Amino acid sequence: MNLSNSAKFALRLAWRQLTYERGKLIAAILGVMFACVLVFMQLGFRDSLYASISVVPRKLSGGIFIIHKQTEAMWRTVNFPKSELLRVFAHPDVVSATPLYIGQAQWKNPVTQTKRTLMVFGSEPSDAIFKMPELDPYRKALTQANTAVFDSLSRPEFGPVEQLLKTGEVVTEINDHKTKIVSVFHMGASFAADGNLMTSDQNFFRMFPNRNPSQVDVGVVRLKTGADVLAVQQALQSRMNENVSVLTLEGIIAYELAYWQNNAPIGFIFGFGTIMGLVVGMVIVYQILFTDITNHLNEFATLKAMGYAHNYLIMVVFSSAIILSIIGFLPGFVTSLGLYTLSEKFTYIPMPMPLSKILTVFSLIFTMCFFAGFLAMRKMRAANPADMF
C-alpha cells in the first residue's frame, strides 16, 4: 500500500472512530471551539489595543515628534520647555514646530449632567496639526474663547452631542469651565481614553488654569517635502537637550506600543490568556484522543497482527487530531466573528478580522491538536498483538 492510500485509509478510519461515539466527538469539538474563541478574542483585544493607541499619532500631520524622555505614553506625558522645541528651526528642512498640549478633564454630560473623564488636545487652530478635513470650517471658531470640538466616536456616556448639535447649541462644562461645542470630529475611543476633545491652546489653558503655557507635552514638527526624515531626526537629536527624544511617526507609534507591551499589565494579560486557551484546548483534545486509543487498544492490536505498521496507526491518531482542528475551528471562527461585532458595539473600539489573523489562529489550533495527538500517540505503543491471546 503506497503512502497516499495509507493516508486515505488512516483518515477514513480516524473519522469513523471519532463519529462512533457522538458524545465524545461533540465534547472534543466544543473543546477546540472554546480554545479557538478564546484565542481569537485575546488576539482581537490585543490588536484592538495596539490599533487604538496609534490613532492619535497617525492623525497628526508632523514628520518628527518631540517628547520628554520620561513620557510613558501620549496619555501620560511629562512636559518639556517650549524653548527646547523652538531649537528645531535651526535645521533647514524644518517648516514648522507646533506645541501640542494634552490633558485629562472632567466632561459634564449636557443631558444627564453626570461627569466623565476624557482626553483634551490643545493646539493653535491655524496650524492644523491634526489631519482632519472636517475641522477646517471650524478652525476660526476655535479661536474664540470657550469653544471646542467633540469626538463623535466617543462612548455614549458622554451624551448625544452630535444629535444635539443638529437641533441647537451645545454648551457644557469641562473641568467646571463652561464651554461651547461648535462641531464634531471622528477619532474614536481607545484603551487610554473613552472620549476626546479638541480645542485651541488658549482655551486649553482656560480648562487647565494650573498648566504653564511654556511647558509642552508633544512637539509636532513639519518638514519640507522630500526631506530625509531619518537624517533630520538624527541631526535634531544631536542638537536637542538630553532630556527629550526626537521620534519619527513610526518611532512614536513604537514608543506607545512598547508602553502597553512592557509597562502596562494589559498587554501581558492578553498574551497569557492566549496561551491558557491553547493549553486548555490541548488538554481536552489529548483526553479525547487518549481515551479513544485506550478504548480501541484491542482493535489497534488486531490491525498490527494483520500486518499494518506502527506508523500507520500513528497516522490514524494524527488524522484524528487534524479532523478535530478543522471541525472545531470552523464554528469557533463563526462564533468569534459574532463576538467581534458585539464587542465593537459595546466598546466602540474597532476589532478587525484580517486574513492574517484567521490563518494565525488556525495555525495555533492546528499545532495545539497536533501536539495533543503527539502526546496521546505514546499510548499506541501498548497495542501489542501478543496481548490478545
Phi, psi and omega per residue, in radians:
M1 nan 2.181 -3.119
N2 -1.337 3.036 -3.015
L3 -1.137 -0.701 -3.111
S4 -1.145 -0.730 3.100
N5 -1.165 -0.671 3.103
S6 -1.062 -0.736 -3.139
A7 -1.124 -0.700 3.131
K8 -1.125 -0.814 3.138
F9 -1.123 -0.677 3.125
A10 -1.116 -0.725 3.135
L11 -1.147 -0.703 3.131
R12 -1.165 -0.732 3.123
L13 -1.144 -0.711 3.128
A14 -1.079 -0.726 3.127
W15 -1.122 -0.728 -3.135
R16 -1.177 -0.635 3.097
Q17 -1.130 -0.741 -3.103
L18 -1.187 -0.678 -3.084
T19 -1.463 -0.151 -3.133
Y20 -1.127 -0.711 3.091
E21 -2.008 1.690 -3.019
R22 -1.102 -0.599 -3.121
G23 -1.072 -0.778 3.123
K24 -1.184 -0.620 3.113
L25 -1.114 -0.764 3.127
I26 -1.108 -0.712 3.117
A27 -1.092 -0.705 3.122
A28 -1.163 -0.747 3.119
I29 -1.072 -0.761 3.133
L30 -1.116 -0.638 3.113
G31 -1.116 -0.799 3.111
V32 -1.167 -0.701 3.134
M33 -1.091 -0.740 3.116
F34 -1.047 -0.825 3.128
A35 -1.083 -0.717 -3.128
C36 -1.087 -0.832 -3.134
V37 -1.115 -0.751 -3.122
L38 -1.095 -0.760 3.132
V39 -1.149 -0.774 3.109
F40 -1.012 -0.781 -3.088
M41 -1.203 -0.725 3.131
Q42 -1.114 -0.781 3.109
L43 -1.169 -0.611 3.122
G44 -1.124 -0.819 3.116
F45 -1.151 -0.662 3.124
R46 -1.130 -0.826 -3.138
D47 -1.150 -0.613 3.089
S48 -1.122 -0.698 3.076
L49 -1.056 -0.881 -3.084
Y50 -1.156 -0.597 3.126
A51 -1.235 -0.700 -3.068
S52 -1.209 -0.559 -3.097
I53 -1.302 -0.278 3.135
S54 -1.651 -0.045 -3.074
V55 -1.111 -0.839 -3.092
V56 -1.099 -0.893 3.111
P57 -1.009 -0.669 -3.106
R58 -1.245 -0.389 3.093
K59 -1.407 -0.287 -3.127
L60 -1.381 2.543 -3.045
S61 -1.627 0.105 -3.115
G62 -1.432 2.799 3.044
G63 -1.809 -0.382 3.120
I64 -2.268 2.520 -3.125
F65 -2.276 2.367 -3.135
I66 -1.930 2.197 3.076
I67 -2.394 2.812 3.042
H68 -1.273 2.530 -3.097
K69 -1.163 -0.346 3.110
Q70 -1.554 -0.032 3.061
T71 -1.118 2.241 -3.141
E72 -1.507 -0.741 3.127
A73 -2.808 3.001 -3.067
M74 -1.174 -0.309 3.083
W75 -1.669 -0.063 3.082
R76 -2.364 1.219 -3.040
T77 -1.558 2.785 2.946
V78 -2.050 2.262 -3.060
N79 -1.254 2.691 3.006
F80 -2.365 2.766 -3.053
P81 -1.119 2.427 3.109
K82 -1.081 -0.535 3.127
S83 -1.073 -0.523 3.113
E84 -1.179 -0.638 3.123
L85 -1.162 -0.638 -3.095
L86 -1.173 -0.301 -3.136
R87 -1.182 -0.312 -3.118
V88 -1.165 -0.349 -3.116
F89 -1.200 -0.160 3.076
A90 -1.213 -0.304 3.124
H91 -1.556 2.318 -3.065
P92 -1.164 -0.347 -3.118
D93 -1.539 -0.044 -3.127
V94 -1.479 2.201 3.135
V95 -1.652 -0.779 -3.121
S96 -2.670 2.783 3.085
A97 -2.479 1.909 -3.028
T98 -1.951 2.264 3.058
P99 -1.264 2.403 3.030
L100 -2.045 2.186 -3.135
Y101 -1.854 2.339 -3.076
I102 -2.269 2.373 3.101
G103 -2.732 2.819 3.074
Q104 -1.830 2.249 -3.046
A105 -2.263 2.834 3.077
Q106 -1.586 2.066 3.121
W107 -1.742 2.348 3.088
K108 -1.724 2.109 3.104
N109 -1.035 2.136 -3.069
P110 -1.155 -0.243 -3.126
V111 -1.756 -0.933 -3.060
T112 -1.601 -0.266 -3.121
Q113 1.199 0.191 3.072
T114 -1.433 2.670 -3.081
K115 -1.822 2.548 3.137
R116 -2.635 2.552 -3.069
T117 -1.426 2.352 3.028
L118 -2.361 2.973 3.126
M119 -1.662 2.341 3.141
V120 -2.015 2.278 3.099
F121 -2.003 2.190 3.128
G122 -2.095 2.340 3.113
S123 -2.777 2.943 3.091
E124 -1.208 2.037 -3.044
P125 -0.992 -0.645 -3.080
S126 -1.196 -0.330 -3.136
D127 -1.355 -0.365 3.085
A128 0.838 0.949 -3.101
I129 -1.308 -0.262 3.061
F130 -1.682 2.247 -3.135
K131 -1.411 1.327 -3.114
M132 -2.357 1.667 -3.109
P133 -1.004 -0.487 -3.104
E134 -1.163 -0.282 3.136
L135 -1.533 -0.306 -3.033
D136 -0.945 -0.761 -3.132
P137 -1.191 -0.234 -3.029
Y138 -1.964 0.102 -3.122
R139 -1.142 -0.630 3.108
K140 -1.173 -0.668 3.129
A141 -1.125 -0.542 -3.134
L142 -1.243 -0.279 3.083
T143 -1.326 -0.241 3.088
Q144 -1.336 2.692 -3.106
A145 -1.160 2.463 2.990
N146 1.080 0.803 3.074
T147 -2.222 2.732 -3.137
A148 -2.826 2.896 3.024
V149 -2.094 2.536 -2.993
F150 -1.956 2.511 3.096
D151 -1.361 1.945 -3.097
S152 -1.226 -0.221 3.120
L153 -1.653 0.217 3.046
S154 -1.211 2.919 -3.132
R155 -1.114 2.639 -3.055
P156 -1.143 -0.272 3.138
E157 -1.106 -0.294 3.122
F158 -1.405 -0.179 3.099
G159 1.843 2.789 -3.122
P160 -1.403 1.154 -3.025
V161 -1.095 -0.805 -3.094
E162 -1.079 -0.717 3.126
Q163 -1.176 -0.663 3.130
L164 -1.161 -0.597 3.123
L165 -1.144 -0.490 -3.132
K166 -1.255 -0.396 -3.077
T167 -1.890 -0.188 -3.119
G168 3.010 -2.815 -3.094
E169 -1.518 2.483 3.107
V170 -2.029 2.021 3.084
V171 -2.169 2.249 -3.135
T172 -2.437 -2.973 3.123
E173 -2.108 2.374 3.078
I174 -2.184 2.027 -2.988
N175 0.945 0.713 3.138
D176 1.120 0.328 3.108
H177 -1.936 2.121 -3.078
K178 -1.128 2.238 -3.056
T179 -2.402 2.439 3.097
K180 -1.719 2.239 3.103
I181 -1.576 2.034 -3.045
V182 -1.664 -0.350 -3.139
S183 -2.942 -3.048 3.111
V184 -2.246 2.774 3.000
F185 -2.334 3.121 -3.033
H186 -2.239 1.872 3.096
M187 -2.208 -0.943 3.091
G188 1.909 2.604 3.104
A189 -1.245 2.858 3.117
S190 -2.527 3.137 3.092
F191 -1.210 -0.322 -3.132
A192 -1.633 -0.443 -3.063
A193 -2.549 2.326 3.087
D194 -1.435 -0.338 -3.132
G195 -2.695 2.856 -3.099
N196 -2.391 2.633 3.125
L197 -2.472 2.461 3.070
M198 -2.134 2.497 3.127
T199 -2.673 3.115 3.098
S200 -1.353 2.875 3.120
D201 -1.108 -0.640 3.137
Q202 -1.158 -0.729 3.105
N203 -1.215 -0.537 3.087
F204 -1.014 -0.762 -3.100
F205 -1.319 -0.315 2.985
R206 -1.262 -0.632 3.092
M207 -1.310 -0.539 -3.131
F208 -2.123 1.320 -3.046
P209 -1.122 -0.324 -3.136
N210 -1.517 -0.102 3.126
R211 -1.415 2.528 -3.138
N212 -1.682 2.131 -3.123
P213 -1.047 -0.354 -3.124
S214 -1.461 -0.016 3.133
Q215 -1.931 2.087 -3.019
V216 -1.820 2.553 3.054
D217 -1.532 -0.865 3.140
V218 -2.439 2.351 3.026
G219 -1.760 2.164 -3.113
V220 -1.817 1.998 -3.028
V221 -1.940 2.181 3.050
R222 -1.677 2.511 -3.129
L223 -2.015 2.824 3.065
K224 -1.128 2.611 3.109
T225 -1.050 2.277 3.134
G226 1.522 0.005 3.141
A227 -1.180 2.556 3.090
D228 -1.391 1.796 -3.018
V229 -1.063 -0.790 -3.107
L230 -1.128 -0.677 3.127
A231 -1.162 -0.709 3.105
V232 -1.137 -0.726 3.127
Q233 -1.020 -0.850 -3.121
Q234 -1.110 -0.697 -3.141
A235 -1.149 -0.747 -3.138
L236 -1.189 -0.697 -3.128
Q237 -1.070 -0.616 3.140
S238 -1.242 -0.390 -3.105
R239 -1.683 -0.347 -3.024
M240 -1.446 2.885 3.060
N241 -1.080 2.598 -3.102
E242 -1.173 -0.191 -3.119
N243 -1.523 -0.076 -3.131
V244 -2.068 2.716 3.096
S245 -1.999 2.440 3.081
V246 -1.880 2.043 -3.017
L247 -2.173 2.582 2.958
T248 -1.432 3.092 3.094
L249 -1.043 -0.827 3.121
E250 -1.108 -0.586 -3.131
G251 -1.186 -0.744 -3.115
I252 -1.265 -0.551 3.049
I253 -1.163 -0.755 3.088
A254 -1.110 -0.597 3.112
Y255 -1.118 -0.793 3.095
E256 -1.093 -0.779 -3.113
L257 -1.068 -0.716 -3.120
A258 -1.094 -0.613 3.123
Y259 -1.099 -0.850 -3.090
W260 -1.237 -0.506 3.131
Q261 -1.369 -0.672 -2.966
N262 -1.867 -0.595 -3.043
N263 -1.772 -0.597 -3.129
A264 -1.561 2.356 -3.096
P265 -1.190 -0.307 -3.037
I266 -1.146 -0.601 3.109
G267 -1.116 -0.730 3.099
F268 -1.140 -0.673 -3.108
I269 -1.078 -0.769 -3.141
F270 -1.117 -0.732 3.121
G271 -1.146 -0.730 3.137
F272 -1.155 -0.674 3.107
G273 -1.095 -0.658 3.100
T274 -1.093 -0.785 -3.134
I275 -1.120 -0.757 -3.114
M276 -1.126 -0.654 3.095
G277 -1.081 -0.730 3.120
L278 -1.180 -0.683 -3.140
V279 -1.133 -0.796 3.135
V280 -1.082 -0.795 3.126
G281 -1.089 -0.693 3.140
M282 -1.128 -0.700 3.126
V283 -1.102 -0.745 -3.135
I284 -1.120 -0.826 3.140
V285 -1.119 -0.704 3.110
Y286 -1.044 -0.788 -3.127
Q287 -1.100 -0.698 3.130
I288 -1.126 -0.845 -3.125
L289 -1.165 -0.716 -3.132
F290 -1.102 -0.780 3.123
T291 -1.130 -0.685 -3.139
D292 -1.118 -0.722 3.103
I293 -1.143 -0.757 -3.127
T294 -1.082 -0.754 -3.108
N295 -1.220 -0.403 -3.105
H296 -2.019 0.488 -3.093
L297 -1.095 -0.700 3.128
N298 -1.127 -0.675 3.128
E299 -1.138 -0.714 3.098
F300 -1.131 -0.653 3.095
A301 -1.122 -0.653 3.106
T302 -1.107 -0.742 3.107
L303 -1.060 -0.695 3.091
K304 -1.109 -0.712 3.139
A305 -1.139 -0.496 3.137
M306 -1.396 -0.116 3.080
G307 1.930 0.005 3.100
Y308 -1.253 2.342 -3.111
A309 -1.285 2.793 3.118
H310 -1.090 -0.567 3.130
N311 -1.121 -0.545 3.101
Y312 -1.136 -0.727 3.126
L313 -1.155 -0.606 3.073
I314 -1.105 -0.683 3.102
M315 -1.089 -0.594 3.110
V316 -1.116 -0.792 -3.128
V317 -1.104 -0.817 -3.124
F318 -1.202 -0.532 3.057
S319 -1.110 -0.693 3.083
S320 -1.078 -0.737 3.133
A321 -1.120 -0.706 3.131
I322 -1.142 -0.751 3.133
I323 -1.058 -0.778 -3.129
L324 -1.122 -0.657 -3.136
S325 -1.134 -0.625 -3.100
I326 -1.350 -0.892 -3.068
I327 -1.307 -0.270 3.035
G328 -1.531 -0.544 -3.122
F329 -1.215 -0.721 -3.037
L330 -1.028 -0.930 3.090
P331 -1.166 -0.520 3.085
G332 -1.130 -0.704 3.118
F333 -1.134 -0.796 -3.136
V334 -1.104 -0.757 3.108
T335 -1.081 -0.720 -3.133
S336 -1.130 -0.634 3.090
L337 -1.039 -0.767 3.112
G338 -1.134 -0.706 3.135
L339 -1.204 -0.578 3.073
Y340 -1.083 -0.807 3.130
T341 -1.078 -0.740 3.136
L342 -1.133 -0.710 3.139
S343 -1.147 -0.716 3.100
E344 -1.072 -0.640 -3.112
K345 -1.154 -0.655 -3.053
F346 -1.646 -0.467 -3.108
T347 -1.707 -0.315 -3.091
Y348 1.053 0.474 3.083
I349 -2.129 2.203 -3.096
P350 -1.067 2.469 3.055
M351 -2.253 1.493 -3.084
P352 -1.236 2.723 3.104
M353 -2.180 1.270 -3.134
P354 -1.274 2.846 -3.141
L355 -1.069 -0.616 -3.141
S356 -1.061 -0.662 3.124
K357 -1.212 -0.690 3.130
I358 -1.074 -0.797 -3.139
L359 -1.156 -0.647 3.130
T360 -1.119 -0.811 -3.125
V361 -1.154 -0.716 3.121
F362 -1.101 -0.676 3.101
S363 -1.086 -0.705 3.120
L364 -1.152 -0.759 3.139
I365 -1.152 -0.733 3.114
F366 -1.069 -0.795 3.122
T367 -1.104 -0.697 3.112
M368 -1.040 -0.852 -3.136
C369 -1.182 -0.671 3.126
F370 -1.091 -0.754 3.141
F371 -1.184 -0.645 3.074
A372 -1.093 -0.704 3.076
G373 -1.131 -0.641 3.106
F374 -1.101 -0.708 3.125
L375 -1.205 -0.701 -3.121
A376 -1.265 -0.430 -3.076
M377 -1.057 -0.507 -3.097
R378 -1.056 -0.480 3.110
K379 -1.178 -0.409 -3.103
M380 -1.105 -0.448 -3.132
R381 -1.137 -0.320 3.131
A382 -1.377 -0.119 -3.131
A383 -1.384 1.570 -3.087
N384 -1.940 2.119 3.131
P385 -0.990 -0.525 -3.123
A386 -1.135 -0.452 -3.111
D387 -1.268 -0.213 -3.136
M388 -1.360 -0.253 -3.045
F389 -1.996 nan nan
